[in-house]
Amino acid sequence: HIDRLYNLRELYCAGTTKIFDVNFAMELTVLDISNSRVNQHGMYRLTKLEKLLCYNNRGIRKVSHLSQLKHLDIGGSCGVCFGLDVLTNLCTLHCYNNARVTDISPNLTELNAGGFCGIKQKSIEHLIKLTTINVDNNPNIVDLSKLKNLTNVSIRGNCGVDQKGVTGLNLIVLNASNNPKITDVCIFPNLEKLYIEGRCGVSKGLNKLSKLSVLSTTGNNKVRL
């Protein structure tokens, strides 16, 4: 029994099938109930949460009352699909493969909207504070060029972003593995980490990236060093 641990600040119970209710720990600031049986009723008293992970938890449908949230993971089959735009303190949002999510907080600095995510091009155009974005395999995101604060970008696989969609960015980290639409990385002279694996279209110009410290070309037979 853990229901007497009133002073808990962090609780990680992902994948747990024997825990249904965590309302006893009202001081919690970090909670991981991904793939667990804790549902909406089982956490409704937790108003101090700053970090909530509920990946693949269909029982969680509402988070708009958690005004102190800074980090939220509602990926996969999580039941949350609206109310994120009122979370003004939210900085990090992971909603990979959550097709129901369409509205997001305007103050995000980090966003994972990859896969079959409901976030489309129009949803991100006001996110001027973003520094990190992952839109791997999301064909509905095509242009990141207006998000000038971006330094860390992942546009792998069947992503809609092409060369034009990243032009003008001052990137430090780029993962364009298996994205054949990315062909030129010389336009990012400050790159420190570069992943151009598999079907990525980049084949040359790497010798101009003098700040590069990490390079992965696994499976990319076009690259010549």
Rosetta blueprint (number, residue, H / E / L):
1 H L
2 I L
3 D L
4 R L
5 L L
6 Y L
7 N L
8 L L
9 R L
10 E E
11 L E
12 Y E
13 C L
14 A L
15 G L
16 T L
17 T L
18 K L
19 I L
20 F L
21 D L
22 V L
23 N L
24 F L
25 A L
26 M L
27 E L
28 L L
29 T L
30 V E
31 L E
32 D E
33 I L
34 S L
35 N L
36 S L
37 R L
38 V L
39 N L
40 Q L
41 H H
42 G H
43 M H
44 Y L
45 R L
46 L L
47 T L
48 K L
49 L L
50 E L
51 K E
52 L E
53 L E
54 C L
55 Y L
56 N L
57 N L
58 R L
59 G L
60 I L
61 R L
62 K L
63 V L
64 S L
65 H L
66 L L
67 S L
68 Q L
69 L L
70 K L
71 H E
72 L E
73 D E
74 I L
75 G L
76 G L
77 S L
78 C L
79 G L
80 V L
81 C L
82 F L
83 G L
84 L H
85 D H
86 V H
87 L L
88 T L
89 N L
90 L L
91 C L
92 T E
93 L E
94 H E
95 C L
96 Y L
97 N L
98 N L
99 A L
100 R L
101 V L
102 T L
103 D L
104 I L
105 S L
106 P L
107 N L
108 L L
109 T L
110 E E
111 L E
112 N E
113 A L
114 G L
115 G L
116 F L
117 C L
118 G L
119 I L
120 K L
121 Q H
122 K H
123 S H
124 I H
125 E L
126 H L
127 L L
128 I L
129 K L
130 L L
131 T L
132 T E
133 I E
134 N E
135 V L
136 D L
137 N L
138 N L
139 P L
140 N L
141 I L
142 V L
143 D L
144 L L
145 S L
146 K L
147 L L
148 K L
149 N L
150 L L
151 T L
152 N E
153 V E
154 S E
155 I L
156 R L
157 G L
158 N L
159 C L
160 G L
161 V L
162 D L
163 Q L
164 K H
165 G H
166 V H
167 T L
168 G L
169 L L
170 N L
171 L L
172 I L
173 V E
174 L E
175 N E
176 A L
177 S L
178 N L
179 N L
180 P L
181 K L
182 I L
183 T L
184 D L
185 V L
186 C L
187 I L
188 F L
189 P L
190 N L
191 L L
192 E L
193 K E
194 L E
195 Y E
196 I L
197 E L
198 G L
199 R L
200 C L
201 G L
202 V L
203 S L
204 K L
205 G L
206 L H
207 N H
208 K H
209 L L
210 S L
211 K L
212 L L
213 S L
214 V E
215 L E
216 S E
217 T L
218 T L
219 G L
220 N L
221 N L
222 K L
223 V L
224 R L
225 L L
